[in-house]
Amino acid sequence: MVNTKQLRCWIGFLGMMLPWIVLILSLVFGYGFPQSISATYFIEPCVAPFMIILGSASILLCCYKGYDRMDDVLNTIGGILGLCICLFPCSATTLPFIGMLHLPAAISNIIHCVSAVGFFGILAYNSWFQFTKGEGLPTSNKVARNVIYRMCAIGMIVTFIMLPITTIFAIPGGVWFVEALALFWFGLAWITKAERFKWLYAD
């Protein structure tokens, strides 16, 4: 039988660790600070961890069984979009054809960006609406958890605003930072839902 709490924890943990693992590998192997997390697909030491970690988190999302049908559907769609981020890399390269499907770089980039927006959009929706559900009058701890979930949802949405700003002004490492921040909020929401912060569940 699948341990739902453990599954939630792994989903959140993998999301939070991804940016730091690819950053360390990129620096250690002399590739410098990555342009973005997605761009590490084209850095040889980083591509395997990028695919494995993001792919694993996406598969876990597909396998996750929530409290209701809506929960299941949203997480499955989110998992599929996460896999699309892996399969259709961004165009941070001079190669004309990229990815496992060898698509034109421009087309792959569009699918990648749409998938990324949809991925985080669904995760933000989940955090704001699905994770905050409950029956009866909420306890003080449930109220506190809901504050965390909604803070995480807002955090993910704010990153959508920050991303074009960092791109327009070409802030060094800005895209990586924004993506890492989005994954932090995503991970925090799921780890909280996994009941790792015991004091929030002492109802």
Secondary structure, 3 states (H helix, E strand, C coil): CCCHHHHHHHHHHHHHHHHHHHHHHHHHCCCCCCCCCHHHHHCHHHHHHHHHHHHHHHHHHHHCCCCCHHHHHHHHHHHHHHHHHHHCCCCCCCCCEECCCCEEHHHHHHHHHHHHHHHHHHHHHHHHHHCCCCCCCCCHHHHHHHHHHHHHHHHHHHHHHHHHHHHHCCCCCHHHHHHHHHHHHHHHHHHHHCCCCHHHHCC
